[in-house]
Amino acid sequence: MLHGPGGEITIYYETVCCGVVIPESWSYCPECGKKLESDDKKKTEKFFDEFATAFICDKCMNSVHFDHNYCGNCGNKMYLK
């Protein structure tokens, strides 16, 4: 658990499939594109850099990290690499 800029508690998860740190709200693994169920991610103390984004998903307009293959919000395949 980390505290956000406004003091709110932010919870991050790590995907079981690829070990990628994601925000609580994401439904897809940004590395492999797998639809995540509750047992596919575990709480973590690792940091998620929300400001390291480089692209916008053309399907849902969510920000996508430059090193991710899929949008973590909607699962759209990113053709960035």
PyMOL Python script that loads the backbone (N, CA, C, O; Angstrom):
from pymol import cmd

cmd.read_pdbstr("""\
ATOM      1  N   MET A   1       0.830  -1.170   0.000  1.00  0.00           N
ATOM      2  CA  MET A   1       0.000   0.000   0.000  1.00  0.00           C
ATOM      3  C   MET A   1       0.877   1.235   0.000  1.00  0.00           C
ATOM      4  O   MET A   1       1.819   1.339   0.786  1.00  0.00           O
ATOM      5  N   LEU A   2       0.572   2.154  -0.866  1.00  0.00           N
ATOM      6  CA  LEU A   2       1.303   3.415  -0.929  1.00  0.00           C
ATOM      7  C   LEU A   2       0.302   4.550  -0.827  1.00  0.00           C
ATOM      8  O   LEU A   2      -0.888   4.360  -1.079  1.00  0.00           O
ATOM      9  N   HIS A   3       0.774   5.716  -0.463  1.00  0.00           N
ATOM     10  CA  HIS A   3      -0.094   6.874  -0.390  1.00  0.00           C
ATOM     11  C   HIS A   3       0.080   7.709  -1.650  1.00  0.00           C
ATOM     12  O   HIS A   3       1.198   8.011  -2.066  1.00  0.00           O
ATOM     13  N   GLY A   4      -1.041   8.072  -2.242  1.00  0.00           N
ATOM     14  CA  GLY A   4      -1.035   8.879  -3.455  1.00  0.00           C
ATOM     15  C   GLY A   4      -0.764  10.337  -3.142  1.00  0.00           C
ATOM     16  O   GLY A   4      -0.566  10.689  -1.979  1.00  0.00           O
ATOM     17  N   PRO A   5      -0.750  11.200  -4.163  1.00  0.00           N
ATOM     18  CA  PRO A   5      -0.413  12.605  -3.988  1.00  0.00           C
ATOM     19  C   PRO A   5      -1.366  13.341  -3.054  1.00  0.00           C
ATOM     20  O   PRO A   5      -0.967  14.311  -2.410  1.00  0.00           O
ATOM     21  N   GLY A   6      -2.612  12.900  -2.967  1.00  0.00           N
ATOM     22  CA  GLY A   6      -3.586  13.538  -2.091  1.00  0.00           C
ATOM     23  C   GLY A   6      -3.686  12.856  -0.740  1.00  0.00           C
ATOM     24  O   GLY A   6      -4.583  13.171   0.042  1.00  0.00           O
ATOM     25  N   GLY A   7      -2.779  11.925  -0.447  1.00  0.00           N
ATOM     26  CA  GLY A   7      -2.780  11.220   0.820  1.00  0.00           C
ATOM     27  C   GLY A   7      -3.628   9.962   0.816  1.00  0.00           C
ATOM     28  O   GLY A   7      -3.648   9.222   1.800  1.00  0.00           O
ATOM     29  N   GLU A   8      -4.330   9.713  -0.285  1.00  0.00           N
ATOM     30  CA  GLU A   8      -5.174   8.521  -0.364  1.00  0.00           C
ATOM     31  C   GLU A   8      -4.313   7.267  -0.436  1.00  0.00           C
ATOM     32  O   GLU A   8      -3.178   7.309  -0.911  1.00  0.00           O
ATOM     33  N   ILE A   9      -4.853   6.171   0.031  1.00  0.00           N
ATOM     34  CA  ILE A   9      -4.137   4.898  -0.001  1.00  0.00           C
ATOM     35  C   ILE A   9      -4.323   4.269  -1.379  1.00  0.00           C
ATOM     36  O   ILE A   9      -5.447   4.120  -1.857  1.00  0.00           O
ATOM     37  N   THR A  10      -3.222   3.907  -2.003  1.00  0.00           N
ATOM     38  CA  THR A  10      -3.254   3.282  -3.317  1.00  0.00           C
ATOM     39  C   THR A  10      -2.769   1.851  -3.184  1.00  0.00           C
ATOM     40  O   THR A  10      -1.703   1.599  -2.623  1.00  0.00           O
ATOM     41  N   ILE A  11      -3.556   0.909  -3.704  1.00  0.00           N
ATOM     42  CA  ILE A  11      -3.202  -0.502  -3.641  1.00  0.00           C
ATOM     43  C   ILE A  11      -2.777  -0.957  -5.032  1.00  0.00           C
ATOM     44  O   ILE A  11      -3.460  -0.698  -6.022  1.00  0.00           O
ATOM     45  N   TYR A  12      -1.638  -1.639  -5.085  1.00  0.00           N
ATOM     46  CA  TYR A  12      -1.149  -2.173  -6.344  1.00  0.00           C
ATOM     47  C   TYR A  12      -1.129  -3.685  -6.283  1.00  0.00           C
ATOM     48  O   TYR A  12      -1.040  -4.281  -5.210  1.00  0.00           O
ATOM     49  N   TYR A  13      -1.213  -4.290  -7.447  1.00  0.00           N
ATOM     50  CA  TYR A  13      -1.207  -5.739  -7.566  1.00  0.00           C
ATOM     51  C   TYR A  13      -0.088  -6.175  -8.485  1.00  0.00           C
ATOM     52  O   TYR A  13       0.396  -5.401  -9.310  1.00  0.00           O
ATOM     53  N   GLU A  14       0.316  -7.423  -8.332  1.00  0.00           N
ATOM     54  CA  GLU A  14       1.287  -8.038  -9.223  1.00  0.00           C
ATOM     55  C   GLU A  14       0.582  -9.197  -9.910  1.00  0.00           C
ATOM     56  O   GLU A  14      -0.044 -10.025  -9.248  1.00  0.00           O
ATOM     57  N   THR A  15       0.681  -9.261 -11.233  1.00  0.00           N
ATOM     58  CA  THR A  15       0.017 -10.353 -11.948  1.00  0.00           C
ATOM     59  C   THR A  15       0.755 -11.657 -11.679  1.00  0.00           C
ATOM     60  O   THR A  15       1.984 -11.689 -11.632  1.00  0.00           O
ATOM     61  N   VAL A  16      -0.013 -12.735 -11.503  1.00  0.00           N
ATOM     62  CA  VAL A  16       0.571 -14.050 -11.258  1.00  0.00           C
ATOM     63  C   VAL A  16       1.223 -14.583 -12.538  1.00  0.00           C
ATOM     64  O   VAL A  16       2.253 -15.256 -12.477  1.00  0.00           O
ATOM     65  N   CYS A  17       0.632 -14.287 -13.683  1.00  0.00           N
ATOM     66  CA  CYS A  17       1.117 -14.833 -14.951  1.00  0.00           C
ATOM     67  C   CYS A  17       2.474 -14.269 -15.369  1.00  0.00           C
ATOM     68  O   CYS A  17       3.327 -15.021 -15.838  1.00  0.00           O
ATOM     69  N   CYS A  18       2.695 -12.948 -15.207  1.00  0.00           N
ATOM     70  CA  CYS A  18       3.916 -12.319 -15.724  1.00  0.00           C
ATOM     71  C   CYS A  18       4.689 -11.506 -14.689  1.00  0.00           C
ATOM     72  O   CYS A  18       5.787 -11.034 -14.982  1.00  0.00           O
ATOM     73  N   GLY A  19       4.146 -11.331 -13.495  1.00  0.00           N
ATOM     74  CA  GLY A  19       4.839 -10.583 -12.459  1.00  0.00           C
ATOM     75  C   GLY A  19       4.895  -9.090 -12.704  1.00  0.00           C
ATOM     76  O   GLY A  19       5.820  -8.424 -12.237  1.00  0.00           O
ATOM     77  N   VAL A  20       3.924  -8.547 -13.428  1.00  0.00           N
ATOM     78  CA  VAL A  20       3.882  -7.124 -13.740  1.00  0.00           C
ATOM     79  C   VAL A  20       3.072  -6.405 -12.657  1.00  0.00           C
ATOM     80  O   VAL A  20       2.010  -6.884 -12.262  1.00  0.00           O
ATOM     81  N   VAL A  21       3.561  -5.268 -12.179  1.00  0.00           N
ATOM     82  CA  VAL A  21       2.850  -4.475 -11.183  1.00  0.00           C
ATOM     83  C   VAL A  21       1.824  -3.599 -11.899  1.00  0.00           C
ATOM     84  O   VAL A  21       2.137  -2.909 -12.869  1.00  0.00           O
ATOM     85  N   ILE A  22       0.577  -3.647 -11.389  1.00  0.00           N
ATOM     86  CA  ILE A  22      -0.530  -2.922 -12.019  1.00  0.00           C
ATOM     87  C   ILE A  22      -1.388  -2.240 -10.963  1.00  0.00           C
ATOM     88  O   ILE A  22      -1.367  -2.636  -9.798  1.00  0.00           O
ATOM     89  N   PRO A  23      -2.144  -1.214 -11.361  1.00  0.00           N
ATOM     90  CA  PRO A  23      -3.113  -0.613 -10.444  1.00  0.00           C
ATOM     91  C   PRO A  23      -4.267  -1.584 -10.184  1.00  0.00           C
ATOM     92  O   PRO A  23      -4.494  -2.514 -10.957  1.00  0.00           O
ATOM     93  N   GLU A  24      -4.971  -1.359  -9.114  1.00  0.00           N
ATOM     94  CA  GLU A  24      -6.078  -2.228  -8.722  1.00  0.00           C
ATOM     95  C   GLU A  24      -7.160  -2.317  -9.800  1.00  0.00           C
ATOM     96  O   GLU A  24      -7.781  -3.369  -9.952  1.00  0.00           O
ATOM     97  N   SER A  25      -7.394  -1.257 -10.539  1.00  0.00           N
ATOM     98  CA  SER A  25      -8.506  -1.192 -11.488  1.00  0.00           C
ATOM     99  C   SER A  25      -8.272  -1.939 -12.807  1.00  0.00           C
ATOM    100  O   SER A  25      -9.228  -2.172 -13.546  1.00  0.00           O
ATOM    101  N   TRP A  26      -7.036  -2.317 -13.119  1.00  0.00           N
ATOM    102  CA  TRP A  26      -6.771  -2.969 -14.401  1.00  0.00           C
ATOM    103  C   TRP A  26      -7.326  -4.377 -14.434  1.00  0.00           C
ATOM    104  O   TRP A  26      -7.276  -5.092 -13.433  1.00  0.00           O
ATOM    105  N   SER A  27      -7.858  -4.783 -15.584  1.00  0.00           N
ATOM    106  CA  SER A  27      -8.489  -6.089 -15.754  1.00  0.00           C
ATOM    107  C   SER A  27      -7.700  -7.032 -16.647  1.00  0.00           C
ATOM    108  O   SER A  27      -8.055  -8.205 -16.767  1.00  0.00           O
ATOM    109  N   TYR A  28      -6.637  -6.545 -17.276  1.00  0.00           N
ATOM    110  CA  TYR A  28      -5.836  -7.348 -18.200  1.00  0.00           C
ATOM    111  C   TYR A  28      -4.360  -7.218 -17.858  1.00  0.00           C
ATOM    112  O   TYR A  28      -3.909  -6.166 -17.405  1.00  0.00           O
ATOM    113  N   CYS A  29      -3.614  -8.290 -18.078  1.00  0.00           N
ATOM    114  CA  CYS A  29      -2.169  -8.236 -17.900  1.00  0.00           C
ATOM    115  C   CYS A  29      -1.579  -7.452 -19.069  1.00  0.00           C
ATOM    116  O   CYS A  29      -1.827  -7.799 -20.224  1.00  0.00           O
ATOM    117  N   PRO A  30      -0.807  -6.404 -18.795  1.00  0.00           N
ATOM    118  CA  PRO A  30      -0.243  -5.605 -19.872  1.00  0.00           C
ATOM    119  C   PRO A  30       0.898  -6.300 -20.611  1.00  0.00           C
ATOM    120  O   PRO A  30       1.317  -5.833 -21.670  1.00  0.00           O
ATOM    121  N   GLU A  31       1.401  -7.395 -20.075  1.00  0.00           N
ATOM    122  CA  GLU A  31       2.494  -8.116 -20.725  1.00  0.00           C
ATOM    123  C   GLU A  31       1.978  -9.168 -21.705  1.00  0.00           C
ATOM    124  O   GLU A  31       2.433  -9.228 -22.848  1.00  0.00           O
ATOM    125  N   CYS A  32       1.017 -10.009 -21.257  1.00  0.00           N
ATOM    126  CA  CYS A  32       0.544 -11.112 -22.112  1.00  0.00           C
ATOM    127  C   CYS A  32      -0.895 -10.942 -22.597  1.00  0.00           C
ATOM    128  O   CYS A  32      -1.329 -11.669 -23.491  1.00  0.00           O
ATOM    129  N   GLY A  33      -1.639  -9.998 -22.025  1.00  0.00           N
ATOM    130  CA  GLY A  33      -3.004  -9.733 -22.462  1.00  0.00           C
ATOM    131  C   GLY A  33      -4.068 -10.598 -21.814  1.00  0.00           C
ATOM    132  O   GLY A  33      -5.237 -10.515 -22.190  1.00  0.00           O
ATOM    133  N   LYS A  34      -3.694 -11.424 -20.854  1.00  0.00           N
ATOM    134  CA  LYS A  34      -4.643 -12.322 -20.195  1.00  0.00           C
ATOM    135  C   LYS A  34      -5.678 -11.525 -19.410  1.00  0.00           C
ATOM    136  O   LYS A  34      -5.333 -10.570 -18.714  1.00  0.00           O
ATOM    137  N   LYS A  35      -6.957 -11.920 -19.520  1.00  0.00           N
ATOM    138  CA  LYS A  35      -8.032 -11.341 -18.705  1.00  0.00           C
ATOM    139  C   LYS A  35      -7.797 -11.802 -17.278  1.00  0.00           C
ATOM    140  O   LYS A  35      -7.703 -13.003 -17.022  1.00  0.00           O
ATOM    141  N   LEU A  36      -7.703 -10.868 -16.349  1.00  0.00           N
ATOM    142  CA  LEU A  36      -7.348 -11.184 -14.970  1.00  0.00           C
ATOM    143  C   LEU A  36      -8.583 -11.358 -14.096  1.00  0.00           C
ATOM    144  O   LEU A  36      -9.451 -10.487 -14.036  1.00  0.00           O
ATOM    145  N   GLU A  37      -8.640 -12.486 -13.428  1.00  0.00           N
ATOM    146  CA  GLU A  37      -9.656 -12.733 -12.408  1.00  0.00           C
ATOM    147  C   GLU A  37      -9.026 -12.387 -11.065  1.00  0.00           C
ATOM    148  O   GLU A  37      -7.833 -12.091 -11.009  1.00  0.00           O
ATOM    149  N   SER A  38      -9.786 -12.416 -10.004  1.00  0.00           N
ATOM    150  CA  SER A  38      -9.262 -12.002  -8.698  1.00  0.00           C
ATOM    151  C   SER A  38      -8.085 -12.848  -8.231  1.00  0.00           C
ATOM    152  O   SER A  38      -7.197 -12.331  -7.554  1.00  0.00           O
ATOM    153  N   ASP A  39      -8.052 -14.135  -8.572  1.00  0.00           N
ATOM    154  CA  ASP A  39      -6.935 -14.987  -8.136  1.00  0.00           C
ATOM    155  C   ASP A  39      -5.726 -14.909  -9.070  1.00  0.00           C
ATOM    156  O   ASP A  39      -4.725 -15.587  -8.837  1.00  0.00           O
ATOM    157  N   ASP A  40      -5.805 -14.093 -10.119  1.00  0.00           N
ATOM    158  CA  ASP A  40      -4.696 -13.916 -11.059  1.00  0.00           C
ATOM    159  C   ASP A  40      -3.785 -12.742 -10.686  1.00  0.00           C
ATOM    160  O   ASP A  40      -2.796 -12.474 -11.368  1.00  0.00           O
ATOM    161  N   LYS A  41      -4.125 -12.054  -9.609  1.00  0.00           N
ATOM    162  CA  LYS A  41      -3.287 -10.940  -9.164  1.00  0.00           C
ATOM    163  C   LYS A  41      -3.236 -10.937  -7.645  1.00  0.00           C
ATOM    164  O   LYS A  41      -4.200 -11.299  -6.970  1.00  0.00           O
ATOM    165  N   LYS A  42      -2.073 -10.515  -7.119  1.00  0.00           N
ATOM    166  CA  LYS A  42      -1.884 -10.487  -5.672  1.00  0.00           C
ATOM    167  C   LYS A  42      -1.391  -9.113  -5.246  1.00  0.00           C
ATOM    168  O   LYS A  42      -0.658  -8.456  -5.985  1.00  0.00           O
ATOM    169  N   LYS A  43      -1.791  -8.677  -4.055  1.00  0.00           N
ATOM    170  CA  LYS A  43      -1.365  -7.376  -3.545  1.00  0.00           C
ATOM    171  C   LYS A  43       0.147  -7.353  -3.414  1.00  0.00           C
ATOM    172  O   LYS A  43       0.779  -8.365  -3.108  1.00  0.00           O
ATOM    173  N   THR A  44       0.711  -6.184  -3.650  1.00  0.00           N
ATOM    174  CA  THR A  44       2.164  -6.039  -3.573  1.00  0.00           C
ATOM    175  C   THR A  44       2.529  -4.688  -2.979  1.00  0.00           C
ATOM    176  O   THR A  44       1.738  -3.746  -3.015  1.00  0.00           O
ATOM    177  N   GLU A  45       3.704  -4.606  -2.446  1.00  0.00           N
ATOM    178  CA  GLU A  45       4.257  -3.345  -1.951  1.00  0.00           C
ATOM    179  C   GLU A  45       5.124  -2.686  -3.024  1.00  0.00           C
ATOM    180  O   GLU A  45       5.654  -1.595  -2.817  1.00  0.00           O
ATOM    181  N   LYS A  46       5.264  -3.354  -4.168  1.00  0.00           N
ATOM    182  CA  LYS A  46       6.080  -2.803  -5.253  1.00  0.00           C
ATOM    183  C   LYS A  46       5.423  -1.552  -5.818  1.00  0.00           C
ATOM    184  O   LYS A  46       4.209  -1.372  -5.723  1.00  0.00           O
ATOM    185  N   PHE A  47       6.238  -0.701  -6.401  1.00  0.00           N
ATOM    186  CA  PHE A  47       5.781   0.580  -6.915  1.00  0.00           C
ATOM    187  C   PHE A  47       5.343   0.482  -8.371  1.00  0.00           C
ATOM    188  O   PHE A  47       5.979  -0.203  -9.173  1.00  0.00           O
ATOM    189  N   PHE A  48       4.277   1.153  -8.703  1.00  0.00           N
ATOM    190  CA  PHE A  48       3.795   1.279 -10.075  1.00  0.00           C
ATOM    191  C   PHE A  48       3.950   2.734 -10.474  1.00  0.00           C
ATOM    192  O   PHE A  48       3.318   3.610  -9.883  1.00  0.00           O
ATOM    193  N   ASP A  49       4.776   2.999 -11.461  1.00  0.00           N
ATOM    194  CA  ASP A  49       5.032   4.367 -11.897  1.00  0.00           C
ATOM    195  C   ASP A  49       3.965   4.810 -12.885  1.00  0.00           C
ATOM    196  O   ASP A  49       4.045   4.514 -14.077  1.00  0.00           O
ATOM    197  N   GLU A  50       2.970   5.519 -12.379  1.00  0.00           N
ATOM    198  CA  GLU A  50       1.851   5.944 -13.220  1.00  0.00           C
ATOM    199  C   GLU A  50       2.236   7.033 -14.213  1.00  0.00           C
ATOM    200  O   GLU A  50       1.469   7.341 -15.125  1.00  0.00           O
ATOM    201  N   PHE A  51       3.421   7.616 -14.042  1.00  0.00           N
ATOM    202  CA  PHE A  51       3.830   8.705 -14.922  1.00  0.00           C
ATOM    203  C   PHE A  51       4.803   8.261 -16.006  1.00  0.00           C
ATOM    204  O   PHE A  51       5.323   9.097 -16.744  1.00  0.00           O
ATOM    205  N   ALA A  52       5.059   6.954 -16.114  1.00  0.00           N
ATOM    206  CA  ALA A  52       5.984   6.434 -17.114  1.00  0.00           C
ATOM    207  C   ALA A  52       5.265   6.036 -18.395  1.00  0.00           C
ATOM    208  O   ALA A  52       5.783   5.228 -19.166  1.00  0.00           O
ATOM    209  N   THR A  53       4.098   6.583 -18.630  1.00  0.00           N
ATOM    210  CA  THR A  53       3.343   6.231 -19.821  1.00  0.00           C
ATOM    211  C   THR A  53       3.886   6.949 -21.043  1.00  0.00           C
ATOM    212  O   THR A  53       4.450   8.040 -20.945  1.00  0.00           O
ATOM    213  N   ALA A  54       3.710   6.328 -22.181  1.00  0.00           N
ATOM    214  CA  ALA A  54       4.201   6.938 -23.408  1.00  0.00           C
ATOM    215  C   ALA A  54       3.162   6.924 -24.516  1.00  0.00           C
ATOM    216  O   ALA A  54       3.315   7.624 -25.517  1.00  0.00           O
ATOM    217  N   PHE A  55       2.106   6.135 -24.350  1.00  0.00           N
ATOM    218  CA  PHE A  55       1.116   5.980 -25.410  1.00  0.00           C
ATOM    219  C   PHE A  55      -0.293   6.015 -24.831  1.00  0.00           C
ATOM    220  O   PHE A  55      -0.494   5.821 -23.632  1.00  0.00           O
ATOM    221  N   ILE A  56      -1.246   6.261 -25.690  1.00  0.00           N
ATOM    222  CA  ILE A  56      -2.662   6.228 -25.326  1.00  0.00           C
ATOM    223  C   ILE A  56      -3.310   5.113 -26.137  1.00  0.00           C
ATOM    224  O   ILE A  56      -3.120   5.025 -27.350  1.00  0.00           O
ATOM    225  N   CYS A  57      -4.075   4.261 -25.457  1.00  0.00           N
ATOM    226  CA  CYS A  57      -4.791   3.178 -26.142  1.00  0.00           C
ATOM    227  C   CYS A  57      -5.849   3.787 -27.052  1.00  0.00           C
ATOM    228  O   CYS A  57      -6.648   4.613 -26.613  1.00  0.00           O
ATOM    229  N   ASP A  58      -5.857   3.384 -28.313  1.00  0.00           N
ATOM    230  CA  ASP A  58      -6.826   3.940 -29.259  1.00  0.00           C
ATOM    231  C   ASP A  58      -8.225   3.370 -29.072  1.00  0.00           C
ATOM    232  O   ASP A  58      -9.180   3.878 -29.659  1.00  0.00           O
ATOM    233  N   LYS A  59      -8.359   2.324 -28.262  1.00  0.00           N
ATOM    234  CA  LYS A  59      -9.667   1.719 -28.012  1.00  0.00           C
ATOM    235  C   LYS A  59     -10.376   2.352 -26.814  1.00  0.00           C
ATOM    236  O   LYS A  59     -11.565   2.662 -26.894  1.00  0.00           O
ATOM    237  N   CYS A  60      -9.645   2.550 -25.685  1.00  0.00           N
ATOM    238  CA  CYS A  60     -10.291   3.060 -24.467  1.00  0.00           C
ATOM    239  C   CYS A  60      -9.699   4.369 -23.962  1.00  0.00           C
ATOM    240  O   CYS A  60     -10.203   4.939 -22.994  1.00  0.00           O
ATOM    241  N   MET A  61      -8.640   4.853 -24.601  1.00  0.00           N
ATOM    242  CA  MET A  61      -7.972   6.106 -24.255  1.00  0.00           C
ATOM    243  C   MET A  61      -7.243   6.049 -22.910  1.00  0.00           C
ATOM    244  O   MET A  61      -6.922   7.092 -22.339  1.00  0.00           O
ATOM    245  N   ASN A  62      -6.980   4.849 -22.402  1.00  0.00           N
ATOM    246  CA  ASN A  62      -6.196   4.669 -21.183  1.00  0.00           C
ATOM    247  C   ASN A  62      -4.721   4.881 -21.517  1.00  0.00           C
ATOM    248  O   ASN A  62      -4.288   4.572 -22.628  1.00  0.00           O
ATOM    249  N   SER A  63      -3.952   5.400 -20.574  1.00  0.00           N
ATOM    250  CA  SER A  63      -2.520   5.538 -20.801  1.00  0.00           C
ATOM    251  C   SER A  63      -1.846   4.176 -20.683  1.00  0.00           C
ATOM    252  O   SER A  63      -2.222   3.360 -19.842  1.00  0.00           O
ATOM    253  N   VAL A  64      -0.854   3.937 -21.529  1.00  0.00           N
ATOM    254  CA  VAL A  64      -0.169   2.650 -21.602  1.00  0.00           C
ATOM    255  C   VAL A  64       1.335   2.884 -21.462  1.00  0.00           C
ATOM    256  O   VAL A  64       1.900   3.747 -22.132  1.00  0.00           O
ATOM    257  N   HIS A  65       1.973   2.112 -20.591  1.00  0.00           N
ATOM    258  CA  HIS A  65       3.424   2.210 -20.427  1.00  0.00           C
ATOM    259  C   HIS A  65       4.113   1.834 -21.734  1.00  0.00           C
ATOM    260  O   HIS A  65       3.624   0.992 -22.487  1.00  0.00           O
ATOM    261  N   PHE A  66       5.232   2.457 -21.986  1.00  0.00           N
ATOM    262  CA  PHE A  66       5.957   2.223 -23.229  1.00  0.00           C
ATOM    263  C   PHE A  66       6.436   0.788 -23.386  1.00  0.00           C
ATOM    264  O   PHE A  66       6.666   0.346 -24.511  1.00  0.00           O
ATOM    265  N   ASP A  67       6.593   0.047 -22.292  1.00  0.00           N
ATOM    266  CA  ASP A  67       7.105  -1.323 -22.383  1.00  0.00           C
ATOM    267  C   ASP A  67       6.023  -2.401 -22.268  1.00  0.00           C
ATOM    268  O   ASP A  67       6.351  -3.584 -22.180  1.00  0.00           O
ATOM    269  N   HIS A  68       4.751  -2.021 -22.266  1.00  0.00           N
ATOM    270  CA  HIS A  68       3.664  -2.998 -22.179  1.00  0.00           C
ATOM    271  C   HIS A  68       3.160  -3.379 -23.568  1.00  0.00           C
ATOM    272  O   HIS A  68       3.140  -2.558 -24.485  1.00  0.00           O
ATOM    273  N   ASN A  69       2.758  -4.631 -23.702  1.00  0.00           N
ATOM    274  CA  ASN A  69       2.262  -5.136 -24.980  1.00  0.00           C
ATOM    275  C   ASN A  69       0.757  -4.973 -25.140  1.00  0.00           C
ATOM    276  O   ASN A  69       0.247  -4.954 -26.260  1.00  0.00           O
ATOM    277  N   TYR A  70       0.043  -4.856 -24.016  1.00  0.00           N
ATOM    278  CA  TYR A  70      -1.412  -4.765 -24.031  1.00  0.00           C
ATOM    279  C   TYR A  70      -1.865  -3.648 -23.103  1.00  0.00           C
ATOM    280  O   TYR A  70      -1.177  -3.311 -22.140  1.00  0.00           O
ATOM    281  N   CYS A  71      -3.017  -3.081 -23.398  1.00  0.00           N
ATOM    282  CA  CYS A  71      -3.628  -2.097 -22.514  1.00  0.00           C
ATOM    283  C   CYS A  71      -4.142  -2.840 -21.280  1.00  0.00           C
ATOM    284  O   CYS A  71      -4.884  -3.814 -21.408  1.00  0.00           O
ATOM    285  N   GLY A  72      -3.755  -2.392 -20.099  1.00  0.00           N
ATOM    286  CA  GLY A  72      -4.183  -3.036 -18.868  1.00  0.00           C
ATOM    287  C   GLY A  72      -5.642  -2.795 -18.543  1.00  0.00           C
ATOM    288  O   GLY A  72      -6.228  -3.515 -17.735  1.00  0.00           O
ATOM    289  N   ASN A  73      -6.229  -1.795 -19.162  1.00  0.00           N
ATOM    290  CA  ASN A  73      -7.625  -1.466 -18.904  1.00  0.00           C
ATOM    291  C   ASN A  73      -8.583  -2.289 -19.759  1.00  0.00           C
ATOM    292  O   ASN A  73      -9.568  -2.815 -19.242  1.00  0.00           O
ATOM    293  N   CYS A  74      -8.309  -2.411 -21.070  1.00  0.00           N
ATOM    294  CA  CYS A  74      -9.256  -3.085 -21.968  1.00  0.00           C
ATOM    295  C   CYS A  74      -8.693  -4.301 -22.675  1.00  0.00           C
ATOM    296  O   CYS A  74      -9.449  -5.044 -23.301  1.00  0.00           O
ATOM    297  N   GLY A  75      -7.383  -4.530 -22.595  1.00  0.00           N
ATOM    298  CA  GLY A  75      -6.773  -5.703 -23.230  1.00  0.00           C
ATOM    299  C   GLY A  75      -6.400  -5.517 -24.676  1.00  0.00           C
ATOM    300  O   GLY A  75      -5.989  -6.476 -25.329  1.00  0.00           O
ATOM    301  N   ASN A  76      -6.530  -4.317 -25.200  1.00  0.00           N
ATOM    302  CA  ASN A  76      -6.197  -4.040 -26.600  1.00  0.00           C
ATOM    303  C   ASN A  76      -4.712  -4.272 -26.843  1.00  0.00           C
ATOM    304  O   ASN A  76      -3.878  -3.813 -26.063  1.00  0.00           O
ATOM    305  N   LYS A  77      -4.374  -4.983 -27.922  1.00  0.00           N
ATOM    306  CA  LYS A  77      -2.980  -5.238 -28.290  1.00  0.00           C
ATOM    307  C   LYS A  77      -2.344  -3.948 -28.757  1.00  0.00           C
ATOM    308  O   LYS A  77      -2.872  -3.260 -29.631  1.00  0.00           O
ATOM    309  N   MET A  78      -1.197  -3.624 -28.163  1.00  0.00           N
ATOM    310  CA  MET A  78      -0.471  -2.411 -28.529  1.00  0.00           C
ATOM    311  C   MET A  78       0.643  -2.804 -29.502  1.00  0.00           C
ATOM    312  O   MET A  78       1.457  -3.675 -29.195  1.00  0.00           O
ATOM    313  N   TYR A  79       0.678  -2.182 -30.638  1.00  0.00           N
ATOM    314  CA  TYR A  79       1.701  -2.475 -31.653  1.00  0.00           C
ATOM    315  C   TYR A  79       2.782  -1.412 -31.571  1.00  0.00           C
ATOM    316  O   TYR A  79       2.937  -0.592 -32.476  1.00  0.00           O
ATOM    317  N   LEU A  80       3.537  -1.439 -30.457  1.00  0.00           N
ATOM    318  CA  LEU A  80       4.504  -0.387 -30.194  1.00  0.00           C
ATOM    319  C   LEU A  80       5.926  -0.839 -30.382  1.00  0.00           C
ATOM    320  O   LEU A  80       6.815  -0.011 -30.579  1.00  0.00           O
ATOM    321  N   LYS A  81       6.166  -2.137 -30.326  1.00  0.00           N
ATOM    322  CA  LYS A  81       7.537  -2.648 -30.361  1.00  0.00           C
ATOM    323  C   LYS A  81       7.915  -3.101 -31.742  1.00  0.00           C
ATOM    324  O   LYS A  81       9.036  -3.562 -31.955  1.00  0.00           O
TER     325      LYS A  81
END
""", "prot")
cmd.dss("prot")
cmd.show_as("cartoon", "prot")
cmd.util.cbc("prot")
cmd.orient("prot")
